[in-house]
Amino acid sequence: SAGLSEEQKEFQKVALDFAAKEMAPRMAEWDEKETFPVETMRKAAQLGFGGIYVKPDVGGSGLSRVDTSVIFEALSTGCTSTTAYMSIHNMCVWMIDTFGNEEQRHKFCPSLCSMEKFASYCLTEPGSGSDAASLLTAAQRKGDTYVLNGSKAFISGGGDTDVYVVMCRTGGPGPKGISCLVVEKGTPGLSFGKKERKVGWNSQPTRAVIFEDCIVPVGNRLGAEGQGFSIAMKGLNGGRINIASCSLGAAHASVLLARDHLTVRKQFGEPLANNQYLQFRLAEMATRLVAARLMVRHAARALQEGQEDAAVLCSMAKLFATDECFLICNQALQMHGGYGYLKDYAVQQFVRDIRVHQILEGTNEVMRMIVARNLLQ
């Protein structure tokens, strides 16, 4: 809680309590049974966690990016996979709230903020991951509708969610030909691939989202034609902070699990906590965690204030926090010895759930490219 206001400490406490009581006891079951915990997320939405940085007039909480980071870090101590999906949902609602017109905001946001409905972000395609601007999903204008054709890959919530924020090509090649459409579940021509089998993130389904002559009203377009790529990237700046914050929560929980294990586990006649090597490793883990947390909150503040270098700071924070926090969780597993590899112990699930954070919302290699490009301009 260092450096937080009294109000932020209160948000943190509410989120930590919710994580401990509603999420942590079910985390392993959701993972094993691949359950999408809709009712638990709706309970979280009652606390204001369905549209954290969305304006209050459409049901959002109207909080800052730092507040949001604090909340996602706290929730992630209970279940990283579920919190990560909630962070993507929040990003989608923010995109509609920020770039939608009044009619769109009032149509979509209230039911998303309450999590009566859920949202998915559709950018990645089978042939365009890191090179997102080369996407091929196309929307052809016909009167007051678009005819949408193509497919999206690795979509969190795909098939189980109600609203799809889709980046598609309405113009020529490159980023300036991309627009953003909101596609509702049940639209003819919208279908889904098989549920993917994943190493972690099992409390949220992942599927391909497929469009075959899918008719979408022009009234569902966010912003102007050609603005889609810019909208997608602005969404991702916040998404990178969110996913970094989820990594912080997993690392925080893993440090505590490691500390507790070292105090109870004995080898060579004394607790592991008496071993100076392990003491030093634990100290390094805590130090890396605090450094990553400061970096994430610094980037969140820059994004909130609209600083010129906000996008680069978000990329740095995502790169640093997701890399460091994975190392922390992995080291915590190592400290558990053979027990760390058993599914009875939570630390292995934090390792599995956090690993993908180095890949999504822009791979960490792409984060390096963004930072380097900025330095060399």
ROSENU-345317 format. One record per residue (C-alpha): residue number from 1; x, y, z; residue in three letters. Coordinates in nm, 3 decimals. Example, Ala and Ser with C-alpha at 12.3 -4.5 7.8 and 13.67 -1.06 7.14 Angstrom:
% residues 2
1 / 1.230 / -0.450 / 0.780 / ALA $
2 / 1.367 / -0.106 / 0.714 / SER $
//
This chain:
% residues 377
1 / 0.000 / 0.000 / 0.000 / SER $
2 / 0.303 / 0.231 / 0.005 / ALA $
3 / 0.229 / 0.561 / -0.170 / GLY $
4 / -0.146 / 0.498 / -0.200 / LEU $
5 / -0.415 / 0.740 / -0.084 / SER $
6 / -0.661 / 0.634 / 0.188 / GLU $
7 / -0.926 / 0.581 / -0.079 / GLU $
8 / -0.691 / 0.360 / -0.284 / GLN $
9 / -0.606 / 0.156 / 0.026 / LYS $
10 / -0.980 / 0.102 / 0.073 / GLU $
11 / -1.021 / -0.021 / -0.288 / PHE $
12 / -0.723 / -0.250 / -0.232 / GLN $
13 / -0.870 / -0.394 / 0.089 / LYS $
14 / -1.209 / -0.460 / -0.072 / VAL $
15 / -1.039 / -0.633 / -0.369 / ALA $
16 / -0.805 / -0.838 / -0.148 / LEU $
17 / -1.097 / -0.951 / 0.070 / ASP $
18 / -1.297 / -1.049 / -0.238 / PHE $
19 / -0.997 / -1.238 / -0.379 / ALA $
20 / -0.940 / -1.426 / -0.051 / ALA $
21 / -1.305 / -1.519 / 0.010 / LYS $
22 / -1.461 / -1.558 / -0.336 / GLU $
23 / -1.173 / -1.649 / -0.569 / MET $
24 / -0.878 / -1.822 / -0.397 / ALA $
25 / -1.086 / -2.112 / -0.253 / PRO $
26 / -1.218 / -2.192 / -0.605 / ARG $
27 / -0.910 / -2.113 / -0.813 / MET $
28 / -0.791 / -2.476 / -0.846 / ALA $
29 / -1.141 / -2.607 / -0.923 / GLU $
30 / -1.200 / -2.344 / -1.195 / TRP $
31 / -0.864 / -2.443 / -1.347 / ASP $
32 / -0.927 / -2.816 / -1.335 / GLU $
33 / -1.288 / -2.806 / -1.460 / LYS $
34 / -1.221 / -2.514 / -1.701 / GLU $
35 / -1.510 / -2.320 / -1.546 / THR $
36 / -1.587 / -1.964 / -1.660 / PHE $
37 / -1.695 / -1.823 / -1.321 / PRO $
38 / -1.972 / -1.593 / -1.440 / VAL $
39 / -2.152 / -1.559 / -1.106 / GLU $
40 / -1.832 / -1.473 / -0.916 / THR $
41 / -1.747 / -1.206 / -1.172 / MET $
42 / -2.097 / -1.062 / -1.141 / ARG $
43 / -2.040 / -1.037 / -0.765 / LYS $
44 / -1.717 / -0.849 / -0.842 / ALA $
45 / -1.915 / -0.618 / -1.071 / ALA $
46 / -2.143 / -0.532 / -0.778 / GLN $
47 / -1.831 / -0.388 / -0.612 / LEU $
48 / -1.771 / -0.173 / -0.921 / GLY $
49 / -1.510 / -0.398 / -1.086 / PHE $
50 / -1.697 / -0.447 / -1.418 / GLY $
51 / -1.617 / -0.101 / -1.556 / GLY $
52 / -1.348 / 0.034 / -1.326 / ILE $
53 / -1.224 / 0.318 / -1.548 / TYR $
54 / -1.552 / 0.374 / -1.732 / VAL $
55 / -1.756 / 0.693 / -1.678 / LYS $
56 / -2.026 / 0.676 / -1.407 / PRO $
57 / -2.314 / 0.794 / -1.630 / ASP $
58 / -2.318 / 0.451 / -1.802 / VAL $
59 / -2.260 / 0.245 / -1.487 / GLY $
60 / -1.881 / 0.266 / -1.457 / GLY $
61 / -1.682 / 0.342 / -1.143 / SER $
62 / -1.495 / 0.639 / -1.294 / GLY $
63 / -1.168 / 0.546 / -1.124 / LEU $
64 / -0.812 / 0.625 / -1.234 / SER $
65 / -0.560 / 0.396 / -1.403 / ARG $
66 / -0.362 / 0.367 / -1.079 / VAL $
67 / -0.679 / 0.270 / -0.889 / ASP $
68 / -0.743 / 0.009 / -1.160 / THR $
69 / -0.391 / -0.132 / -1.134 / SER $
70 / -0.422 / -0.162 / -0.755 / VAL $
71 / -0.756 / -0.344 / -0.789 / ILE $
72 / -0.637 / -0.591 / -1.056 / PHE $
73 / -0.321 / -0.669 / -0.859 / GLU $
74 / -0.528 / -0.742 / -0.550 / ALA $
75 / -0.787 / -0.956 / -0.732 / LEU $
76 / -0.512 / -1.151 / -0.907 / SER $
77 / -0.386 / -1.286 / -0.572 / THR $
78 / -0.712 / -1.488 / -0.566 / GLY $
79 / -0.718 / -1.611 / -0.928 / CYS $
80 / -0.491 / -1.465 / -1.194 / THR $
81 / -0.672 / -1.626 / -1.488 / SER $
82 / -1.015 / -1.489 / -1.393 / THR $
83 / -0.877 / -1.144 / -1.312 / THR $
84 / -0.693 / -1.134 / -1.645 / ALA $
85 / -1.021 / -1.198 / -1.829 / TYR $
86 / -1.187 / -0.922 / -1.621 / MET $
87 / -0.906 / -0.687 / -1.724 / SER $
88 / -0.975 / -0.757 / -2.095 / ILE $
89 / -1.349 / -0.705 / -2.037 / HIS $
90 / -1.276 / -0.371 / -1.868 / ASN $
91 / -1.058 / -0.266 / -2.163 / MET $
92 / -1.341 / -0.342 / -2.408 / CYS $
93 / -1.599 / -0.146 / -2.207 / VAL $
94 / -1.357 / 0.149 / -2.184 / TRP $
95 / -1.311 / 0.144 / -2.564 / MET $
96 / -1.689 / 0.164 / -2.618 / ILE $
97 / -1.722 / 0.432 / -2.348 / ASP $
98 / -1.437 / 0.641 / -2.490 / THR $
99 / -1.481 / 0.607 / -2.866 / PHE $
100 / -1.853 / 0.531 / -2.892 / GLY $
101 / -2.121 / 0.795 / -2.943 / ASN $
102 / -2.385 / 0.860 / -2.674 / GLU $
103 / -2.627 / 0.606 / -2.822 / GLU $
104 / -2.358 / 0.334 / -2.831 / GLN $
105 / -2.236 / 0.414 / -2.480 / ARG $
106 / -2.584 / 0.389 / -2.331 / HIS $
107 / -2.672 / 0.080 / -2.534 / LYS $
108 / -2.367 / -0.134 / -2.448 / PHE $
109 / -2.191 / -0.005 / -2.135 / CYS $
110 / -2.451 / -0.046 / -1.855 / PRO $
111 / -2.499 / -0.423 / -1.907 / SER $
112 / -2.121 / -0.468 / -1.949 / LEU $
113 / -2.037 / -0.270 / -1.633 / CYS $
114 / -2.280 / -0.489 / -1.434 / SER $
115 / -2.133 / -0.796 / -1.609 / MET $
116 / -2.483 / -0.902 / -1.701 / GLU $
117 / -2.307 / -0.925 / -2.038 / LYS $
118 / -1.939 / -0.994 / -2.111 / PHE $
119 / -1.705 / -0.859 / -2.379 / ALA $
120 / -1.417 / -0.991 / -2.591 / SER $
121 / -1.139 / -0.806 / -2.775 / TYR $
122 / -1.086 / -0.929 / -3.132 / CYS $
123 / -0.760 / -0.814 / -3.292 / LEU $
124 / -0.533 / -1.120 / -3.342 / THR $
125 / -0.583 / -1.342 / -3.647 / GLU $
126 / -0.435 / -1.680 / -3.749 / PRO $
127 / -0.196 / -1.495 / -3.985 / GLY $
128 / -0.144 / -1.169 / -3.796 / SER $
129 / -0.029 / -1.170 / -3.433 / GLY $
130 / 0.250 / -0.925 / -3.356 / SER $
131 / 0.202 / -0.769 / -3.702 / ASP $
132 / -0.154 / -0.665 / -3.615 / ALA $
133 / -0.175 / -0.399 / -3.889 / ALA $
134 / -0.166 / -0.674 / -4.154 / SER $
135 / -0.502 / -0.817 / -4.042 / LEU $
136 / -0.728 / -0.952 / -4.320 / LEU $
137 / -1.078 / -0.971 / -4.166 / THR $
138 / -1.274 / -0.742 / -4.399 / ALA $
139 / -1.596 / -0.544 / -4.365 / ALA $
140 / -1.759 / -0.432 / -4.690 / GLN $
141 / -2.004 / -0.144 / -4.667 / ARG $
142 / -2.349 / -0.212 / -4.812 / LYS $
143 / -2.593 / 0.070 / -4.743 / GLY $
144 / -2.636 / 0.104 / -4.368 / ASP $
145 / -2.463 / -0.228 / -4.291 / THR $
146 / -2.121 / -0.392 / -4.316 / TYR $
147 / -2.073 / -0.748 / -4.443 / VAL $
148 / -1.797 / -0.895 / -4.227 / LEU $
149 / -1.578 / -1.189 / -4.337 / ASN $
150 / -1.269 / -1.341 / -4.175 / GLY $
151 / -1.160 / -1.497 / -3.847 / SER $
152 / -0.991 / -1.402 / -3.521 / LYS $
153 / -0.766 / -1.632 / -3.315 / ALA $
154 / -0.693 / -1.672 / -2.941 / PHE $
155 / -0.999 / -1.471 / -2.834 / ILE $
156 / -1.044 / -1.467 / -2.455 / SER $
157 / -1.404 / -1.542 / -2.367 / GLY $
158 / -1.480 / -1.634 / -2.729 / GLY $
159 / -1.811 / -1.819 / -2.760 / GLY $
160 / -1.917 / -1.748 / -2.400 / ASP $
161 / -1.924 / -1.368 / -2.421 / THR $
162 / -2.194 / -1.140 / -2.561 / ASP $
163 / -2.014 / -0.846 / -2.723 / VAL $
164 / -1.715 / -0.864 / -2.962 / TYR $
165 / -1.504 / -0.552 / -3.025 / VAL $
166 / -1.366 / -0.639 / -3.370 / VAL $
167 / -1.086 / -0.476 / -3.570 / MET $
168 / -1.149 / -0.522 / -3.942 / CYS $
169 / -1.039 / -0.383 / -4.276 / ARG $
170 / -1.276 / -0.134 / -4.438 / THR $
171 / -1.009 / 0.037 / -4.651 / GLY $
172 / -0.667 / -0.024 / -4.806 / GLY $
173 / -0.367 / -0.207 / -4.657 / PRO $
174 / -0.191 / -0.097 / -4.338 / GLY $
175 / -0.322 / 0.056 / -4.015 / PRO $
176 / -0.518 / 0.339 / -4.180 / LYS $
177 / -0.754 / 0.092 / -4.351 / GLY $
178 / -0.875 / -0.060 / -4.023 / ILE $
179 / -1.207 / 0.018 / -3.850 / SER $
180 / -1.364 / -0.102 / -3.524 / CYS $
181 / -1.706 / -0.274 / -3.513 / LEU $
182 / -1.905 / -0.401 / -3.216 / VAL $
183 / -2.060 / -0.739 / -3.305 / VAL $
184 / -2.327 / -0.886 / -3.080 / GLU $
185 / -2.360 / -1.258 / -3.007 / LYS $
186 / -2.645 / -1.410 / -3.205 / GLY $
187 / -2.569 / -1.205 / -3.516 / THR $
188 / -2.620 / -1.435 / -3.821 / PRO $
189 / -2.284 / -1.531 / -3.969 / GLY $
190 / -2.099 / -1.519 / -3.633 / LEU $
191 / -1.963 / -1.856 / -3.518 / SER $
192 / -1.684 / -1.997 / -3.302 / PHE $
193 / -1.406 / -2.254 / -3.327 / GLY $
194 / -1.337 / -2.532 / -3.078 / LYS $
195 / -1.241 / -2.443 / -2.723 / LYS $
196 / -0.860 / -2.433 / -2.708 / GLU $
197 / -0.675 / -2.653 / -2.458 / ARG $
198 / -0.425 / -2.430 / -2.276 / LYS $
199 / -0.139 / -2.462 / -2.027 / VAL $
200 / -0.301 / -2.201 / -1.801 / GLY $
201 / -0.575 / -1.937 / -1.808 / TRP $
202 / -0.824 / -2.225 / -1.787 / ASN $
203 / -1.098 / -2.030 / -1.606 / SER $
204 / -1.160 / -1.839 / -1.929 / GLN $
205 / -1.248 / -2.006 / -2.260 / PRO $
206 / -1.040 / -1.926 / -2.568 / THR $
207 / -1.176 / -1.983 / -2.917 / ARG $
208 / -1.147 / -1.863 / -3.275 / ALA $
209 / -1.419 / -1.614 / -3.368 / VAL $
210 / -1.541 / -1.661 / -3.726 / ILE $
211 / -1.736 / -1.421 / -3.948 / PHE $
212 / -1.908 / -1.554 / -4.263 / GLU $
213 / -2.117 / -1.285 / -4.438 / ASP $
214 / -2.190 / -1.148 / -4.092 / CYS $
215 / -2.420 / -0.843 / -4.122 / ILE $
216 / -2.331 / -0.563 / -3.876 / VAL $
217 / -2.515 / -0.227 / -3.865 / PRO $
218 / -2.302 / 0.079 / -3.950 / VAL $
219 / -2.439 / 0.214 / -3.619 / GLY $
220 / -2.217 / -0.041 / -3.441 / ASN $
221 / -1.894 / 0.117 / -3.571 / ARG $
222 / -1.683 / 0.289 / -3.302 / LEU $
223 / -1.537 / 0.617 / -3.430 / GLY $
224 / -1.483 / 0.693 / -3.798 / ALA $
225 / -1.374 / 0.453 / -4.071 / GLU $
226 / -0.997 / 0.409 / -4.056 / GLY $
227 / -0.977 / 0.492 / -3.686 / GLN $
228 / -0.987 / 0.128 / -3.570 / GLY $
229 / -0.615 / 0.064 / -3.537 / PHE $
230 / -0.567 / 0.377 / -3.327 / SER $
231 / -0.861 / 0.272 / -3.104 / ILE $
232 / -0.712 / -0.079 / -3.070 / ALA $
233 / -0.369 / 0.052 / -2.969 / MET $
234 / -0.512 / 0.301 / -2.718 / LYS $
235 / -0.707 / 0.016 / -2.564 / GLY $
236 / -0.389 / -0.191 / -2.545 / LEU $
237 / -0.192 / 0.078 / -2.361 / ASN $
238 / -0.432 / 0.031 / -2.072 / GLY $
239 / -0.451 / -0.343 / -2.133 / GLY $
240 / -0.074 / -0.369 / -2.089 / ARG $
241 / -0.093 / -0.197 / -1.752 / ILE $
242 / -0.383 / -0.425 / -1.655 / ASN $
243 / -0.206 / -0.748 / -1.748 / ILE $
244 / 0.115 / -0.630 / -1.578 / ALA $
245 / -0.095 / -0.565 / -1.266 / SER $
246 / -0.232 / -0.921 / -1.282 / CYS $
247 / 0.130 / -1.043 / -1.293 / SER $
248 / 0.208 / -0.839 / -0.980 / LEU $
249 / -0.076 / -1.010 / -0.794 / GLY $
250 / 0.042 / -1.358 / -0.891 / ALA $
251 / 0.399 / -1.272 / -0.786 / ALA $
252 / 0.282 / -1.119 / -0.457 / HIS $
253 / 0.084 / -1.433 / -0.373 / ALA $
254 / 0.378 / -1.655 / -0.473 / SER $
255 / 0.624 / -1.465 / -0.249 / VAL $
256 / 0.391 / -1.522 / 0.047 / LEU $
257 / 0.345 / -1.890 / -0.039 / LEU $
258 / 0.725 / -1.933 / -0.062 / ALA $
259 / 0.783 / -1.751 / 0.267 / ARG $
260 / 0.527 / -1.968 / 0.447 / ASP $
261 / 0.669 / -2.288 / 0.297 / HIS $
262 / 1.024 / -2.196 / 0.405 / LEU $
263 / 0.911 / -2.150 / 0.765 / THR $
264 / 0.733 / -2.489 / 0.795 / VAL $
265 / 0.947 / -2.719 / 0.576 / ARG $
266 / 1.251 / -2.873 / 0.749 / LYS $
267 / 1.560 / -3.022 / 0.586 / GLN $
268 / 1.890 / -3.122 / 0.750 / PHE $
269 / 1.730 / -3.072 / 1.092 / GLY $
270 / 1.618 / -2.711 / 1.059 / GLU $
271 / 1.361 / -2.497 / 0.875 / PRO $
272 / 1.449 / -2.396 / 0.521 / LEU $
273 / 1.398 / -2.035 / 0.636 / ALA $
274 / 1.732 / -2.064 / 0.823 / ASN $
275 / 1.919 / -2.127 / 0.497 / ASN $
276 / 2.094 / -1.805 / 0.398 / GLN $
277 / 2.086 / -1.885 / 0.026 / TYR $
278 / 1.707 / -1.915 / 0.036 / LEU $
279 / 1.681 / -1.601 / 0.249 / GLN $
280 / 1.875 / -1.412 / -0.019 / PHE $
281 / 1.652 / -1.551 / -0.297 / ARG $
282 / 1.340 / -1.450 / -0.106 / LEU $
283 / 1.484 / -1.100 / -0.056 / ALA $
284 / 1.555 / -1.073 / -0.432 / GLU $
285 / 1.199 / -1.185 / -0.515 / MET $
286 / 1.047 / -0.921 / -0.286 / ALA $
287 / 1.279 / -0.653 / -0.424 / THR $
288 / 1.192 / -0.737 / -0.787 / ARG $
289 / 0.824 / -0.735 / -0.700 / LEU $
290 / 0.840 / -0.387 / -0.545 / VAL $
291 / 1.046 / -0.254 / -0.840 / ALA $
292 / 0.794 / -0.394 / -1.090 / ALA $
293 / 0.501 / -0.253 / -0.891 / ARG $
294 / 0.654 / 0.097 / -0.884 / LEU $
295 / 0.714 / 0.082 / -1.259 / MET $
296 / 0.356 / -0.027 / -1.333 / VAL $
297 / 0.205 / 0.244 / -1.114 / ARG $
298 / 0.434 / 0.506 / -1.269 / HIS $
299 / 0.315 / 0.405 / -1.618 / ALA $
300 / -0.048 / 0.401 / -1.502 / ALA $
301 / -0.010 / 0.757 / -1.374 / ARG $
302 / 0.148 / 0.867 / -1.705 / ALA $
303 / -0.142 / 0.712 / -1.899 / LEU $
304 / -0.400 / 0.876 / -1.671 / GLN $
305 / -0.238 / 1.217 / -1.715 / GLU $
306 / -0.199 / 1.175 / -2.092 / GLY $
307 / 0.179 / 1.222 / -2.083 / GLN $
308 / 0.357 / 1.218 / -2.417 / GLU $
309 / 0.566 / 0.911 / -2.330 / ASP $
310 / 0.276 / 0.715 / -2.175 / ALA $
311 / 0.266 / 0.447 / -2.447 / ALA $
312 / 0.639 / 0.375 / -2.410 / VAL $
313 / 0.615 / 0.366 / -2.030 / LEU $
314 / 0.322 / 0.121 / -2.060 / CYS $
315 / 0.535 / -0.099 / -2.288 / SER $
316 / 0.831 / -0.083 / -2.046 / MET $
317 / 0.608 / -0.166 / -1.749 / ALA $
318 / 0.444 / -0.459 / -1.929 / LYS $
319 / 0.783 / -0.595 / -2.041 / LEU $
320 / 0.952 / -0.558 / -1.703 / PHE $
321 / 0.665 / -0.666 / -1.478 / ALA $
322 / 0.558 / -0.973 / -1.675 / THR $
323 / 0.918 / -1.096 / -1.714 / ASP $
324 / 1.016 / -1.032 / -1.352 / GLU $
325 / 0.694 / -1.165 / -1.203 / CYS $
326 / 0.721 / -1.490 / -1.400 / PHE $
327 / 1.073 / -1.535 / -1.260 / LEU $
328 / 0.940 / -1.468 / -0.908 / ILE $
329 / 0.660 / -1.725 / -0.942 / CYS $
330 / 0.897 / -1.979 / -1.095 / ASN $
331 / 1.149 / -1.928 / -0.811 / GLN $
332 / 0.868 / -1.970 / -0.557 / ALA $
333 / 0.783 / -2.304 / -0.721 / LEU $
334 / 1.150 / -2.407 / -0.699 / GLN $
335 / 1.153 / -2.323 / -0.327 / MET $
336 / 0.863 / -2.563 / -0.277 / HIS $
337 / 1.076 / -2.845 / -0.421 / GLY $
338 / 0.874 / -3.146 / -0.539 / GLY $
339 / 0.562 / -3.010 / -0.369 / TYR $
340 / 0.567 / -2.709 / -0.601 / GLY $
341 / 0.505 / -2.941 / -0.896 / TYR $
342 / 0.190 / -3.089 / -0.742 / LEU $
343 / -0.149 / -2.946 / -0.834 / LYS $
344 / -0.242 / -2.950 / -0.462 / ASP $
345 / -0.015 / -2.646 / -0.423 / TYR $
346 / -0.130 / -2.312 / -0.567 / ALA $
347 / 0.217 / -2.195 / -0.671 / VAL $
348 / 0.222 / -2.414 / -0.987 / GLN $
349 / -0.104 / -2.258 / -1.105 / GLN $
350 / 0.034 / -1.906 / -1.065 / PHE $
351 / 0.333 / -2.014 / -1.280 / VAL $
352 / 0.103 / -2.160 / -1.550 / ARG $
353 / -0.143 / -1.869 / -1.547 / ASP $
354 / 0.120 / -1.595 / -1.555 / ILE $
355 / 0.334 / -1.742 / -1.834 / ARG $
356 / 0.107 / -1.619 / -2.114 / VAL $
357 / 0.134 / -1.258 / -1.991 / HIS $
358 / 0.474 / -1.240 / -2.165 / GLN $
359 / 0.298 / -1.322 / -2.495 / ILE $
360 / -0.038 / -1.143 / -2.508 / LEU $
361 / -0.133 / -0.772 / -2.519 / GLU $
362 / 0.175 / -0.743 / -2.743 / GLY $
363 / 0.460 / -0.992 / -2.695 / THR $
364 / 0.753 / -0.877 / -2.484 / ASN $
365 / 0.964 / -0.878 / -2.800 / GLU $
366 / 0.723 / -0.621 / -2.949 / VAL $
367 / 0.747 / -0.421 / -2.624 / MET $
368 / 1.125 / -0.405 / -2.678 / ARG $
369 / 1.068 / -0.287 / -3.037 / MET $
370 / 0.836 / -0.007 / -2.921 / ILE $
371 / 1.085 / 0.113 / -2.657 / VAL $
372 / 1.381 / 0.093 / -2.896 / ALA $
373 / 1.194 / 0.276 / -3.174 / ARG $
374 / 1.111 / 0.557 / -2.932 / ASN $
375 / 1.473 / 0.587 / -2.817 / LEU $
376 / 1.611 / 0.593 / -3.172 / LEU $
377 / 1.364 / 0.849 / -3.316 / GLN $
//
